[in-house]
Amino acid sequence: MDGQRRISRRPARLREGTYSLYGEALHWTYYDTATLAAAGTDVSMFQTPIGGPVGAATKTIELTNMTGAGVIPNGQKMEIKAIKAFYVSQAVKATAGITTLYSWLASATVRLFITGKDSIYTKPLIEVLGIPMLWTTTPTVAGNNEVIMSTGKFHGIDVLSRKITLAELTNFEVRLTWTTALGGGNVLIGDQIKIGLAGILNRRS
């Protein structure tokens, strides 16, 4: 009898899709991009949504998928299960720039804030990126600067042991802070850092 009941439900289940009457739970990453500039020692991320101003330009989908300025939209709840980080160079760098990059990465910190509260996530950027060691050698062959032991186990993903929940209409920001100047002939200026808040997005249909 129980087997017959299970079989009788199957046609109805075949009609169930991602979108349902009560909403959906999606694998999702909210992401934002910051461009390193000569001035300042920190940047506030997730504050400019798609279509918002970035200098003389506007923020487009490859830079962010936020639809509100530092807020979880009405009808959504984001359960963050991992923090992701990516560094994108905007130009070919000289060998000497490697040390400048390493020094800057080692001084940078990623923090997640809910407005009006203390940080609920604080970690060095190199830990989020998954870099256990930064080391270069003087090459025997010019240009062959091998980076030793630079691949970590996280690969740019910091999996959280306890999820962070951002309820609907929660105001938040990710703050990237550093103490080492970009310096080195401005070699890092214009490069981009992308941060992702990855997990499950609960959303009303």
Residue pairs with C-beta under 8 A, 6 or more apart in sequence:
18 24
18 26
19 205
20 205
21 205
22 204
22 205
23 75
23 202
23 203
23 204
23 205
24 202
24 203
24 205
25 200
25 201
25 202
25 203
26 200
26 201
26 203
27 199
27 200
27 201
28 78
28 198
28 199
28 200
28 201
29 65
29 84
29 196
29 197
29 198
29 199
30 46
30 65
30 66
30 78
30 196
30 197
30 201
31 64
31 65
31 84
31 194
31 195
31 196
31 197
32 45
32 46
32 48
32 63
32 64
32 66
32 174
32 194
32 195
33 45
33 62
33 63
33 64
33 192
33 193
33 194
33 195
34 43
34 45
34 176
34 192
34 193
34 194
34 195
35 54
35 190
35 191
35 192
36 182
36 188
36 189
36 190
36 191
36 192
36 193
37 189
38 182
38 186
38 189
41 177
41 178
41 179
41 181
42 175
42 176
42 177
42 178
43 175
43 176
44 173
44 174
44 175
45 173
45 174
45 175
45 176
45 195
46 64
46 66
46 70
46 172
46 173
46 174
46 195
46 197
47 69
47 70
47 173
48 54
48 59
48 64
48 66
48 69
49 59
49 64
49 66
49 67
49 68
49 69
50 59
50 60
50 61
50 64
50 65
50 66
50 67
51 58
51 59
52 58
52 59
52 69
53 59
54 63
67 73
70 115
70 171
70 172
70 173
71 169
71 170
71 171
71 172
72 78
72 166
72 167
72 168
72 169
72 170
72 172
73 168
73 169
74 168
74 169
75 168
75 203
75 204
76 168
76 201
76 202
76 203
76 204
77 165
77 166
77 167
77 168
77 201
77 202
77 203
78 165
78 166
78 197
78 199
78 200
78 201
78 202
79 163
79 164
79 165
79 199
79 200
79 201
79 202
80 160
80 163
80 164
80 165
80 166
80 197
80 198
80 199
81 159
81 160
81 163
81 198
81 199
81 200
82 157
82 158
82 159
82 160
82 198
82 199
83 110
83 112
83 121
83 123
83 128
83 157
83 158
83 160
83 195
83 196
83 197
83 198
84 128
84 156
84 157
84 158
84 194
84 195
84 196
84 197
84 198
85 110
85 125
85 128
85 129
85 156
85 158
85 193
85 194
85 195
85 196
86 156
86 193
86 194
86 196
87 105
87 129
87 191
87 192
87 193
88 191
88 192
88 193
88 194
89 191
90 190
90 191
90 192
91 190
91 191
93 101
93 187
94 187
95 143
95 145
96 184
96 187
97 184
97 185
97 187
97 188
98 136
98 145
98 147
99 136
99 184
100 182
100 183
100 184
100 187
100 188
101 187
101 188
102 134
102 136
103 180
104 178
104 180
104 182
104 188
105 125
105 126
105 129
105 131
105 134
106 124
106 126
106 134
106 180
107 178
107 179
107 180
108 124
108 125
108 126
108 176
108 177
108 178
109 122
109 123
109 124
109 125
109 176
109 177
109 178
110 121
110 122
110 123
110 124
110 125
110 128
110 174
110 175
110 176
110 195
111 119
111 121
111 122
111 174
111 175
111 177
112 119
112 120
112 121
112 122
112 164
112 172
112 173
112 174
112 175
112 197
113 119
113 120
113 172
113 173
113 174
113 175
114 120
114 166
114 170
114 171
114 172
115 170
115 171
115 172
115 173
120 164
121 160
121 164
123 158
125 176
125 193
126 134
127 154
127 158
128 154
128 156
128 158
129 152
129 154
129 156
130 151
130 152
130 153
130 154
130 155
130 156
130 157
130 158
131 150
131 152
132 149
132 152
132 153
133 148
133 149
133 150
134 147
134 150
135 147
135 148
135 149
135 150
136 145
136 146
136 147
136 148
137 145
137 146
137 148
139 145
139 146
157 198
163 199
166 172
166 197
174 195
174 197
176 193
176 195
182 188
182 189
